[in-house]
Structure formats: structure tokens, C-alpha cells
Amino acid sequence: MKAYVFPGQGAQFVGMGKDLYETNSTAKEMFEKANEVLGFRITDLMFAGTDEDLRQTKVTQPAIFLHSVILAKTMGDQFKPDMVAGHSLGEFSALVAAGALSFEDGLILVSKRAQAMQKACEATPSTMAAVLALPDGKVEEVCAGIMDEVVVAANYNCPGQIVISGSVPGIDRACEQLLAAGAKRALKLKVGGAFHSPLMEPARAELAEAINHTTFCKPVCPVYQNVNAEPQTDPEAIKSNLIAQLTAPVRWTQTVMNMIADGADSFTEIGPGAVLQGLVKKVSKEMVTEGIQ
């Protein structure tokens, strides 16, 4: 069975989507539609902007979404997923590619999500850190022990790699304690806020309203969602899980394991970068992976 996966924030690069725009009329039409929907020429920033331009959350998230979704759409009949999943932002790409959301609605939600997250980041100084080579349970225990600050496990990326999220003082203390507990690394990331933590609650509330006013359809195949790593096809359940996603951890390790248990024998990453292919291989060395970008 063929699984398709879609990358999240951090996979962006200058020039992303340019060849697609120049060589495929369907892609060009979709990119121009995106410029119209967003109210600014995101294509100018994607194709010829600076790294700094692309790092703006309001640009990064729609840019990665557009690159991924337009790639999937231009595959035509070759895109025949048995199951799909996306990492954080990538879940929106997966939902559009699988037909649960229209292209325009997906783009509008991603844009609103990016702006709401940016506001939440500005409201409270916060950050994230990558933790390597400690069991999940130990990382959770250290986070839970920091009582007076927000610190939580945010991304279960693969065995031995967790990203934690929270207040700046909380993350600093957690990193010290995790290194003392035997972590190979506990490295703060260059991000603007504590994604997938309780500090994203204002963004979750704002996005919930937008999601609840958006039409979702039954996807063409199961979508494995971040919050519980389970396959879903019911539109109302998909909406509920998508709303919960901003303040809940991304259970990527569990997602990949569940997809394999349910019969996935190959994973194709659609969109910029190759991060998810690497994470899949760390869950299962034998798994066949490829990327389309």
C-alpha cells in the first residue's frame, strides 16, 4: 500500500516551486490563484525572495502548503494514495491532496493559522528545543517536573528524537536537566514560539472558528492525524482533530508505525525537503521511501 506524506515548517527554500510554475500550466494557474486569495504575490517571495522573507511565518506556512499541494495536484492520475499524513502544517496539505478540503479553503485556513500562530508567539516569549537519544518517557518526566513553567513534548519525530516546546526559561531549564539525564543533545531551535504547546491556545481558539465555518468532505483515503496518529475519514472528526492539533503534540513516530502496521510498504514525501523520508527510515530501516519536489 502506498503512503504519501507532506512536510511541515522548516522545509522551505528560496526558489521552491519555480520550475513547476514555469513548466506546468495547471501549477501556474494554481499559484496565481493563491496570489489572488492571499492578497500578495507569495510567488515572488518563494521564487526570488530571501531566506529572511521565507522565514516569516505568514509566508513560510502557505509557501510549503502551496508547493506540496500543487505538486500532488499536477501528478494527476499518478497520485493514488492508500493513506496520507502530514507533519503539523503538512496535515493541511494532506487533507487537500486527499480531497477533504478544497484548495482555496485549505490555503485560507493555512494563512489564518500562520497569522494566529504569529500573534500567539508575539504575546509570550517562547521557543522549542530538539532532544536526542533519550527515551520518550524520560523526556516527558523531565518536562512534567518543571512545575512553574510551560514545558511539554511537542513533536515525537522518530525513536530517540523529540522536540520540546514551552516558555524560554522553561526550555532552558529542561535542556540542562535533559543533558544531565543523558541526552546526546538538547539544542534550542531557531523558531519564534512554542508550537504544539498550551501557549498556542489563543491561536487554537482563533483557528477553531475558521475551521468550524469551513466545509470538509470525506477524503479519498484515510488521513492519519497528528493528535492521535489514527486513520480518519469522517469530516467532523477530522475537523475536531485539526482544531486540537495546535496545542497537542505531533505524534509522528506513532503515525508512521500505525501506517506500516496498516499495510504501508512505501512512503512518498511530496513537497520541499527530505526530512520525513529520513524520519520514516529511522522508524523502519527496511521501508521504501522517495521524494517528489
Rosetta silent file (secondary structure, phi, psi, omega in degrees, C-alpha in Angstrom):
SEQUENCE: MKAYVFPGQGAQFVGMGKDLYETNSTAKEMFEKANEVLGFRITDLMFAGTDEDLRQTKVTQPAIFLHSVILAKTMGDQFKPDMVAGHSLGEFSALVAAGALSFEDGLILVSKRAQAMQKACEATPSTMAAVLALPDGKVEEVCAGIMDEVVVAANYNCPGQIVISGSVPGIDRACEQLLAAGAKRALKLKVGGAFHSPLMEPARAELAEAINHTTFCKPVCPVYQNVNAEPQTDPEAIKSNLIAQLTAPVRWTQTVMNMIADGADSFTEIGPGAVLQGLVKKVSKEMVTEGIQ
SCORE:     score description
SCORE:     0.000 S_00000001
   1 L     0.000  142.583 -173.513    0.000    0.000    0.000 S_00000001
   2 E   -98.985  124.076  177.046    1.234    3.449   -0.918 S_00000001
   3 E  -107.761  136.030  174.698    1.513    6.162    1.728 S_00000001
   4 E  -113.884  135.564 -178.994    2.032    9.827    0.875 S_00000001
   5 E  -128.121  150.852 -171.547    3.399   12.246    3.478 S_00000001
   6 E  -127.008  129.838 -172.738    3.630   16.044    3.463 S_00000001
   7 L   -74.570  162.653  179.247    6.313   18.164    5.189 S_00000001
   8 L  -109.205 -166.709 -176.120    5.872   20.903    7.776 S_00000001
   9 L   -58.737  139.821 -179.657    7.501   24.225    8.603 S_00000001
  10 L   111.675  -15.081 -177.924   11.271   24.378    8.134 S_00000001
  11 L   -88.065   -3.509 -174.448   11.390   22.650    4.724 S_00000001
  12 L   -66.871  152.661  173.480   11.204   25.915    2.752 S_00000001
  13 L  -152.622  150.879  179.832   13.966   27.105    0.396 S_00000001
  14 L   -65.870  131.467 -177.840   14.390   30.037   -1.983 S_00000001
  15 L    99.400   -3.125 -177.370   13.296   29.036   -5.484 S_00000001
  16 L   -61.557  129.067  176.739   10.748   26.495   -4.273 S_00000001
  17 L    84.914   -7.000 -174.216    8.052   25.814   -6.863 S_00000001
  18 H   -63.634  -47.296  179.623    9.659   27.994   -9.573 S_00000001
  19 H   -60.762  -40.413  179.314   10.293   25.164  -12.063 S_00000001
  20 H   -60.483  -45.496 -179.951    6.758   23.893  -11.504 S_00000001
  21 H   -61.533  -40.824 -173.814    5.317   27.342  -12.199 S_00000001
  22 H   -80.752  -19.608 -173.055    7.362   27.755  -15.380 S_00000001
  23 H  -115.056   -9.441 -175.204    6.758   24.292  -16.853 S_00000001
  24 L  -130.729  120.011 -174.963    3.215   23.302  -15.868 S_00000001
  25 H   -67.114  -35.542  177.251    0.131   25.330  -16.846 S_00000001
  26 H   -63.505  -43.866  179.103   -2.037   23.805  -14.085 S_00000001
  27 H   -61.751  -45.351 -179.051    0.609   24.704  -11.500 S_00000001
  28 H   -59.070  -44.230  179.719    0.895   28.267  -12.839 S_00000001
  29 H   -61.272  -42.420 -179.371   -2.873   28.698  -12.640 S_00000001
  30 H   -68.678  -40.344  177.850   -2.943   27.420   -9.032 S_00000001
  31 H   -62.742  -43.008 -179.949   -0.037   29.640   -7.959 S_00000001
  32 H   -66.601  -35.914  175.516   -1.742   32.698   -9.481 S_00000001
  33 H   -62.019  -40.113  178.513   -4.983   31.750   -7.721 S_00000001
  34 H   -63.125  -42.936  177.234   -3.005   31.620   -4.465 S_00000001
  35 H   -57.099  -41.531 -179.444   -1.609   35.123   -5.060 S_00000001
  36 H   -66.897  -46.518 -178.561   -5.180   36.330   -5.517 S_00000001
  37 H   -63.770  -42.467 -176.470   -6.536   34.544   -2.417 S_00000001
  38 H   -77.500  -23.984 -179.889   -3.674   35.740   -0.172 S_00000001
  39 L    82.912   10.669  172.063   -3.732   39.314   -1.434 S_00000001
  40 L  -152.574  160.252 -176.061    0.018   39.438   -2.102 S_00000001
  41 L   -84.875   84.600  179.062    2.361   37.755   -4.577 S_00000001
  42 H   -63.374  -27.171  179.283    3.703   34.924   -2.473 S_00000001
  43 H   -61.698  -35.356  178.353    5.224   33.500   -5.650 S_00000001
  44 H   -61.045  -40.125 -179.153    7.674   36.431   -5.807 S_00000001
  45 H   -74.067  -37.992  179.529    8.923   35.551   -2.314 S_00000001
  46 H   -66.911  -44.606 -171.983    9.020   31.801   -2.999 S_00000001
  47 H   -83.653  -33.467 -172.120   10.846   32.074   -6.318 S_00000001
  48 H  -143.644   19.074  178.419   13.188   35.019   -5.748 S_00000001
  49 L   -80.927 -166.777  176.496   12.885   36.201   -2.147 S_00000001
  50 L  -106.984  167.676  174.665   15.471   35.911    0.622 S_00000001
  51 H   -56.917  -38.439 -179.703   15.797   33.308    3.363 S_00000001
  52 H   -63.022  -42.675  176.884   14.563   36.023    5.717 S_00000001
  53 H   -56.536  -46.941 -174.663   11.423   36.550    3.599 S_00000001
  54 H   -73.017  -18.884  179.633   10.652   32.839    3.676 S_00000001
  55 H   -78.850  -14.169  176.762   11.201   32.600    7.437 S_00000001
  56 L   -65.481  126.534 -175.503    8.215   34.869    8.119 S_00000001
  57 H   -54.835  -37.839 -178.172    5.504   32.557    9.437 S_00000001
  58 H   -66.816  -18.849  177.457    2.834   34.239    7.274 S_00000001
  59 H   -98.877  -46.009 -174.204    4.944   33.306    4.228 S_00000001
  60 H   -54.154  -52.284 -173.009    6.526   30.014    5.318 S_00000001
  61 H   -66.075  -49.364  176.262    3.353   28.074    6.022 S_00000001
  62 H   -62.404  -34.233 -178.519    1.408   28.994    2.849 S_00000001
  63 H   -63.495  -47.553  179.928    4.581   28.536    0.753 S_00000001
  64 H   -66.634  -42.142  176.477    5.185   24.965    1.916 S_00000001
  65 H   -56.301  -49.562 -177.540    1.467   24.169    1.639 S_00000001
  66 H   -62.360  -46.784 -179.521    1.360   25.509   -1.936 S_00000001
  67 H   -58.310  -46.182 -177.051    4.480   23.669   -3.065 S_00000001
  68 H   -66.967  -51.466 -174.967    3.217   20.369   -1.636 S_00000001
  69 H   -66.125  -42.854 -178.599   -0.415   20.571   -2.753 S_00000001
  70 H   -66.274  -37.389  173.548    0.337   21.837   -6.261 S_00000001
  71 H   -57.740  -47.424 -179.119    2.883   19.038   -6.737 S_00000001
  72 H   -62.512  -43.253 -177.659    0.239   16.477   -5.741 S_00000001
  73 H   -66.416  -34.921 -178.685   -2.398   18.040   -7.995 S_00000001
  74 H   -77.405   -8.729  175.528   -0.090   18.099  -11.034 S_00000001
  75 L   -73.686  -18.901  178.808    0.538   14.350  -10.639 S_00000001
  76 H    58.176 -128.946 -177.472   -2.998   13.763  -11.913 S_00000001
  77 H   -70.023  -13.123  178.225   -3.900   10.057  -12.082 S_00000001
  78 H   -72.472  -20.585  179.191   -0.462    9.089  -10.778 S_00000001
  79 L   -86.570   96.415 -179.052   -1.498   10.338   -7.346 S_00000001
  80 L  -129.388   78.145 -175.718   -3.343    7.316   -5.963 S_00000001
  81 L   -77.235  141.380  169.431   -2.838    7.284   -2.202 S_00000001
  82 L   -90.687  -22.764  178.839   -3.933    4.406    0.005 S_00000001
  83 E  -163.092  152.229  178.212   -3.240    6.613    3.030 S_00000001
  84 E  -137.994  158.693  172.933   -1.845   10.092    3.722 S_00000001
  85 E  -157.401  157.974  176.241   -0.390   12.065    6.619 S_00000001
  86 E  -140.055  147.620 -178.200    1.318   15.415    7.119 S_00000001
  87 L   -87.959  109.273  178.628    3.677   16.738    9.788 S_00000001
  88 L    58.604 -111.694  175.746    2.000   19.663   11.614 S_00000001
  89 L   -49.943  -37.672 -177.253    1.340   22.198    8.809 S_00000001
  90 H   -59.302  -19.801  177.766    1.654   19.259    6.382 S_00000001
  91 H   -63.510  -33.820  176.823   -1.613   17.827    7.699 S_00000001
  92 H   -66.726  -41.476  176.870   -3.439   20.618    5.834 S_00000001
  93 H   -60.835  -44.359 -179.563   -1.574   19.686    2.636 S_00000001
  94 H   -61.440  -41.819 -178.435   -2.519   16.027    3.158 S_00000001
  95 H   -65.711  -40.049  178.250   -6.198   16.912    3.655 S_00000001
  96 H   -69.895  -44.563 -179.789   -6.348   18.985    0.461 S_00000001
  97 H   -60.102  -34.260 -178.429   -4.429   16.375   -1.563 S_00000001
  98 L   -88.822    2.583  174.148   -6.850   13.682   -0.337 S_00000001
  99 L    84.408   10.650  178.672   -9.906   15.774   -1.219 S_00000001
 100 L   -78.475  -22.259 -178.375  -11.138   16.537    2.307 S_00000001
 101 L  -136.637  146.423  173.634  -10.689   20.277    1.712 S_00000001
 102 L   -73.423  158.899  178.791  -10.768   22.452   -1.404 S_00000001
 103 H   -56.735  -48.044 -177.434   -7.529   24.123   -2.497 S_00000001
 104 H   -65.029  -45.731 -179.915   -8.850   27.612   -1.727 S_00000001
 105 H   -63.157  -41.113  178.316  -10.282   26.669    1.685 S_00000001
 106 H   -61.145  -43.579 -179.748   -7.072   24.880    2.634 S_00000001
 107 H   -64.769  -42.793  178.792   -4.986   27.907    1.677 S_00000001
 108 H   -61.585  -44.055  179.271   -7.236   30.302    3.613 S_00000001
 109 H   -64.787  -41.266  179.317   -7.025   28.102    6.734 S_00000001
 110 H   -63.727  -40.945  178.725   -3.238   27.796    6.462 S_00000001
 111 H   -64.548  -43.596  178.207   -2.913   31.570    6.100 S_00000001
 112 H   -65.592  -38.935  178.143   -5.160   32.161    9.127 S_00000001
 113 H   -60.951  -46.553 -178.787   -3.248   29.512   11.086 S_00000001
 114 H   -60.917  -44.689 -178.837    0.077   31.196   10.305 S_00000001
 115 H   -68.545  -38.839  178.856   -1.165   34.636   11.352 S_00000001
 116 H   -66.563  -39.610  178.821   -2.799   33.323   14.535 S_00000001
 117 H   -66.916  -38.868  178.206    0.382   31.455   15.482 S_00000001
 118 H   -60.244  -44.056  178.830    2.474   34.564   14.839 S_00000001
 119 H   -62.039  -43.774 -179.994    0.244   36.576   17.201 S_00000001
 120 H   -63.611  -37.628  178.028    0.491   33.888   19.890 S_00000001
 121 H   -63.837  -40.287 -177.901    4.297   33.864   19.523 S_00000001
 122 H   -72.332  -25.769 -177.778    4.466   37.624   19.971 S_00000001
 123 H   -72.958  -33.365 -177.742    2.230   37.505   23.058 S_00000001
 124 L  -137.288  120.870  176.380    4.536   35.214   25.062 S_00000001
 125 L   -60.382  122.940 -174.810    8.309   34.773   24.611 S_00000001
 126 E  -156.101  167.455 -175.513    8.667   31.066   23.943 S_00000001
 127 E  -159.865 -173.112  179.117   10.736   28.558   21.998 S_00000001
 128 E  -139.220  162.485  177.920   11.434   24.899   21.194 S_00000001
 129 E  -147.079  143.215  177.115   14.390   22.520   21.528 S_00000001
 130 E   -91.890  133.789 -178.615   15.399   19.231   19.909 S_00000001
 131 E  -119.254  124.121 -177.150   16.312   16.410   22.286 S_00000001
 132 E  -114.448  140.858  169.046   18.344   13.444   21.004 S_00000001
 133 L    68.088   39.160  169.073   18.951    9.963   22.371 S_00000001
 134 L  -130.330  145.249  176.335   16.660    9.849   25.391 S_00000001
 135 L   -61.754  147.821 -179.725   13.598    7.600   25.806 S_00000001
 136 H   -52.430  -44.801 -177.099   10.256    9.369   25.307 S_00000001
 137 H   -60.246  -37.251 -179.801    9.217    8.616   28.886 S_00000001
 138 H   -69.185  -41.512  178.289   12.326   10.284   30.347 S_00000001
 139 H   -61.972  -44.929  178.816   11.780   13.441   28.282 S_00000001
 140 H   -61.114  -39.921 -179.190    8.141   13.566   29.423 S_00000001
 141 H   -64.120  -44.680  179.037    9.202   13.069   33.050 S_00000001
 142 H   -63.633  -44.513  179.463   11.695   15.969   32.943 S_00000001
 143 H   -60.446  -45.270 -177.982    9.147   18.266   31.277 S_00000001
 144 H   -65.350  -25.576 -177.847    6.474   17.386   33.843 S_00000001
 145 H   -77.916  -11.906  178.436    8.932   18.105   36.677 S_00000001
 146 L   -92.590   88.416 -165.291    9.281   21.780   35.709 S_00000001
 147 L   -75.276  -33.619 -171.076    6.158   22.866   37.535 S_00000001
 148 L   -94.515    5.110  177.948    6.229   26.676   37.334 S_00000001
 149 L  -133.095  159.043  174.481    6.841   26.975   33.578 S_00000001
 150 L   -85.060  116.793  173.956    5.189   25.581   30.453 S_00000001
 151 E  -145.914  121.823 -178.638    7.346   22.774   29.006 S_00000001
 152 E  -140.680  158.795  169.765    5.891   19.869   27.008 S_00000001
 153 E   -73.038  126.734 -173.397    6.882   17.264   24.429 S_00000001
 154 E  -110.614  -38.631 -179.877    5.729   18.774   21.129 S_00000001
 155 E  -132.057  116.646  170.847    6.993   16.546   18.298 S_00000001
 156 E   -91.649   88.590 -168.511    7.615   12.805   18.564 S_00000001
 157 E   -79.679  -43.236  176.818    9.641   12.746   15.342 S_00000001
 158 E  -167.262  167.724  179.463   11.263    9.313   15.455 S_00000001
 159 L   -55.346  125.453  179.717   12.697    6.978   18.109 S_00000001
 160 L    85.043    6.795  176.916   15.295    8.983   20.034 S_00000001
 161 E  -138.959  109.306  178.127   14.278   12.373   18.644 S_00000001
 162 E  -125.529  143.787  172.098   11.734   14.561   20.431 S_00000001
 163 E  -106.634  130.305  177.045   11.180   18.307   20.178 S_00000001
 164 E  -103.881  159.190 -170.920   10.059   20.047   23.364 S_00000001
 165 E  -143.722  142.490  177.996    8.145   23.321   23.461 S_00000001
 166 E   165.078 -163.031  179.321    7.444   25.993   26.065 S_00000001
 167 E   -67.538  156.234 -178.183    8.474   29.222   27.755 S_00000001
 168 H   -60.384  -48.534  178.353   12.069   30.391   27.281 S_00000001
 169 H   -62.818  -37.430  179.967   13.069   29.875   30.962 S_00000001
 170 H   -63.555  -43.839 -179.954   11.291   26.513   30.996 S_00000001
 171 H   -67.208  -39.624  177.736   13.090   25.276   27.881 S_00000001
 172 H   -59.227  -46.799 -179.925   16.469   26.482   29.225 S_00000001
 173 H   -66.335  -40.909 -179.966   15.961   24.532   32.461 S_00000001
 174 H   -62.694  -42.131  179.854   14.669   21.474   30.643 S_00000001
 175 H   -60.392  -43.367  177.617   17.686   21.409   28.326 S_00000001
 176 H   -59.525  -47.461 -176.720   20.063   21.473   31.328 S_00000001
 177 H   -69.281  -35.003 -179.568   18.179   18.653   33.050 S_00000001
 178 H   -70.165  -38.990  175.559   17.865   16.553   29.887 S_00000001
 179 H   -64.142  -40.981  177.898   21.607   16.775   29.214 S_00000001
 180 H   -64.586  -28.623 -179.678   22.251   15.785   32.837 S_00000001
 181 L   -83.113   -3.278  175.270   19.876   12.837   32.324 S_00000001
 182 L   112.008    7.446  177.324   21.992   11.583   29.418 S_00000001
 183 L   -63.230  139.697  177.502   20.615   13.257   26.295 S_00000001
 184 L   -67.390  -40.040  176.235   23.169   13.360   23.479 S_00000001
 185 E  -146.529  149.897  170.482   21.921   16.851   22.581 S_00000001
 186 E  -141.991   91.334 -165.786   19.327   19.313   23.829 S_00000001
 187 E  -115.507  123.540  177.772   19.503   22.133   21.339 S_00000001
 188 E   -66.188  140.574 -177.709   17.272   25.200   21.157 S_00000001
 189 L   -96.368  156.020  177.855   15.754   25.729   17.721 S_00000001
 190 L   -86.144   73.774  177.690   15.556   28.960   15.717 S_00000001
 191 L  -126.491  160.052 -174.450   11.787   29.274   15.942 S_00000001
 192 L   -89.024   -1.911 -176.397    9.595   32.165   17.017 S_00000001
 193 L  -173.159 -178.885 -175.984    7.432   30.361   19.533 S_00000001
 194 L   -94.981   77.267  179.773    6.233   27.286   21.388 S_00000001
 195 L   -66.100  150.162  178.356    4.322   25.425   18.695 S_00000001
 196 L    56.221   43.861  175.223    2.178   22.447   19.784 S_00000001
 197 L  -139.598  169.100  177.610    2.066   23.578   23.401 S_00000001
 198 H   -58.421  -19.221  179.259   -0.558   25.200   25.673 S_00000001
 199 H   -70.643  -10.371  176.508    0.983   28.583   24.770 S_00000001
 200 H   -91.110    9.201 -177.209   -0.691   28.216   21.353 S_00000001
 201 H   -56.672  -43.095  177.782   -4.171   28.322   22.948 S_00000001
 202 H   -59.078  -38.511  178.856   -5.040   31.810   21.573 S_00000001
 203 H   -69.095  -40.084  179.263   -4.153   30.588   18.068 S_00000001
 204 H   -60.015  -44.801 -179.245   -6.129   27.362   18.558 S_00000001
 205 H   -63.428  -41.036 -179.648   -9.248   29.315   19.555 S_00000001
 206 H   -67.093  -43.546 -178.865   -8.895   31.639   16.554 S_00000001
 207 H   -69.382  -33.215 -179.783   -8.312   28.780   14.119 S_00000001
 208 H   -57.297  -41.980 -179.411  -11.194   26.749   15.592 S_00000001
 209 H   -62.550  -43.026 -179.947  -13.662   29.391   14.499 S_00000001
 210 H   -66.619  -43.356 -179.563  -12.320   29.356   10.943 S_00000001
 211 H   -63.796  -41.020 -178.976  -12.263   25.541   10.744 S_00000001
 212 H   -66.401  -20.186  178.212  -15.827   25.294   12.076 S_00000001
 213 L  -100.858   14.249 -179.141  -17.016   27.598    9.297 S_00000001
 214 L  -113.269  141.181  179.041  -15.256   25.600    6.566 S_00000001
 215 L   -81.725  125.313  174.375  -16.744   22.707    4.597 S_00000001
 216 L  -112.464  144.069  178.698  -14.881   19.414    4.922 S_00000001
 217 L  -115.889  170.227  175.654  -15.629   16.350    2.772 S_00000001
 218 L   -72.524  125.672 -179.009  -14.844   12.673    3.148 S_00000001
 219 L   -70.691  163.138 -178.791  -11.276   12.132    1.861 S_00000001
 220 L   -73.352  -14.322  178.900  -10.465    9.578   -0.856 S_00000001
 221 L  -153.762  166.000  178.238   -8.359    7.607    1.651 S_00000001
 222 L   -61.305  139.807  174.345   -7.682    7.587    5.409 S_00000001
 223 E  -108.695  120.119  179.123   -5.801   10.603    6.800 S_00000001
 224 E   -85.899  115.763 -171.039   -3.584    9.750    9.772 S_00000001
 225 L   -96.367  150.451 -172.919   -3.840   12.790   12.035 S_00000001
 226 L   -59.372  -38.143 -169.291   -1.164   14.247   14.298 S_00000001
 227 L   -68.784  -31.228 -178.084   -3.104   14.343   17.555 S_00000001
 228 L  -132.733   -1.145  178.340   -3.732   10.595   17.877 S_00000001
 229 L    63.687   17.089 -176.226   -1.825    9.014   14.944 S_00000001
 230 L  -102.422  150.845  176.860   -5.034    7.236   13.929 S_00000001
 231 E   -72.324  141.554 -178.560   -6.615    6.978   10.437 S_00000001
 232 E  -142.098  141.129  174.869   -9.689    9.131    9.930 S_00000001
 233 L  -129.933  -10.011 -178.511  -12.227    9.632    7.140 S_00000001
 234 L   -80.120  122.290 -175.239  -15.135   11.256    9.000 S_00000001
 235 H   -57.130  -39.966 -178.810  -15.218   15.012    8.217 S_00000001
 236 H   -68.074  -39.159  177.917  -16.421   16.070   11.682 S_00000001
 237 H   -67.210  -38.907  177.733  -13.742   14.022   13.447 S_00000001
 238 H   -59.496  -46.299  179.652  -11.118   15.411   11.066 S_00000001
 239 H   -59.751  -46.857 -178.532  -12.162   18.971   11.956 S_00000001
 240 H   -59.985  -44.910  179.813  -12.079   18.246   15.683 S_00000001
 241 H   -66.974  -34.915 -179.682   -8.590   16.699   15.475 S_00000001
 242 H   -68.294  -36.957  177.235   -7.332   19.572   13.324 S_00000001
 243 H   -66.261  -41.405 -177.881   -8.505   22.117   15.904 S_00000001
 244 H   -70.142  -19.803 -170.551   -6.778   20.189   18.707 S_00000001
 245 H   -59.383  -36.448 -172.906   -3.534   19.971   16.726 S_00000001
 246 H   -65.477  -29.553 -178.567   -2.112   23.409   17.612 S_00000001
 247 H  -108.666    3.122 -178.782   -1.866   22.750   21.349 S_00000001
 248 L  -111.944  158.380  179.378   -1.229   18.977   21.160 S_00000001
 249 L   -71.376  153.077  173.025    1.954   17.086   20.256 S_00000001
 250 E   -86.153  112.840 -177.603    2.658   15.812   16.741 S_00000001
 251 L   -93.146   68.234 -174.116    2.778   12.031   17.137 S_00000001
 252 H   -72.665  -42.783  177.742    4.824   11.365   14.006 S_00000001
 253 H   -55.305  -49.122 -178.713    6.648    8.253   15.233 S_00000001
 254 H   -65.631  -35.479  178.249    3.329    6.659   16.157 S_00000001
 255 H   -61.099  -50.404 -179.212    1.764    7.796   12.858 S_00000001
 256 H   -62.884  -42.361  178.635    4.433    6.100   10.756 S_00000001
 257 H   -61.152  -41.076  179.899    4.267    2.946   12.901 S_00000001
 258 H   -68.469  -38.473  178.468    0.480    2.808   12.513 S_00000001
 259 H   -64.299  -41.666  178.076    0.654    3.329    8.757 S_00000001
 260 H   -65.350  -43.558  179.224    3.169    0.481    8.456 S_00000001
 261 H   -61.603  -30.692 -179.386    1.036   -1.739   10.710 S_00000001
 262 L   -88.264    6.217  171.467   -1.946   -0.993    8.450 S_00000001
 263 L   114.933   -0.207  179.155   -0.079   -2.144    5.352 S_00000001
 264 L   -62.472  128.369  176.525    2.057    0.753    4.047 S_00000001
 265 L  -117.919   -2.927  173.275    5.012   -0.659    2.106 S_00000001
 266 E  -153.239  147.877  179.484    6.313    2.615    0.617 S_00000001
 267 E  -123.376  127.152  176.012    6.321    6.277    1.619 S_00000001
 268 E  -115.259  121.035  177.094    6.469    9.159   -0.864 S_00000001
 269 E   -89.872  124.305 -179.973    7.172   12.635    0.505 S_00000001
 270 E  -111.600  116.729 -179.139    5.544   15.373   -1.580 S_00000001
 271 L   132.673 -176.594 -175.866    6.912   18.875   -1.097 S_00000001
 272 L   -67.640  147.249  174.063   10.167   20.635   -0.251 S_00000001
 273 L    80.976 -178.813 -179.238   12.984   18.819    1.523 S_00000001
 274 L  -138.213   21.669 -175.459   13.507   15.206    2.546 S_00000001
 275 H   -59.689  -45.778 -174.971   13.075   15.370    6.324 S_00000001
 276 H   -67.921  -33.000  176.187   10.113   12.992    6.507 S_00000001
 277 H   -60.666  -42.516  178.336   11.861   10.357    4.394 S_00000001
 278 H   -63.507  -40.970 -179.784   14.675   10.367    6.931 S_00000001
 279 H   -67.020  -39.103  177.710   12.260   10.081    9.859 S_00000001
 280 H   -60.562  -43.815 -179.642   10.428    7.166    8.210 S_00000001
 281 H   -62.786  -31.210  179.299   13.753    5.349    7.759 S_00000001
 282 H   -75.798  -23.065  174.286   14.532    5.852   11.448 S_00000001
 283 H   -80.210  -41.290 -179.357   11.225    4.193   12.344 S_00000001
 284 L  -145.977  106.457 -177.231   11.764    1.343    9.847 S_00000001
 285 L   -60.855  -29.193 -175.037   15.098    0.898    8.015 S_00000001
 286 L   -79.139  -13.986 -172.101   13.513   -1.520    5.516 S_00000001
 287 L   -68.664  138.111  176.521   10.823    0.896    4.342 S_00000001
 288 E   -79.950  127.470  179.003   10.994    2.124    0.733 S_00000001
 289 E  -130.119  151.266  173.406   10.985    5.949    0.597 S_00000001
 290 E  -152.138  166.091  179.890   11.127    8.526   -2.192 S_00000001
 291 E  -130.366  146.128  173.679   10.532   12.247   -2.603 S_00000001
 292 E  -122.899  115.530  179.020    8.786   14.399   -5.173 S_00000001
 293 L  -146.696    0.000    0.000    9.817   18.041   -5.172 S_00000001
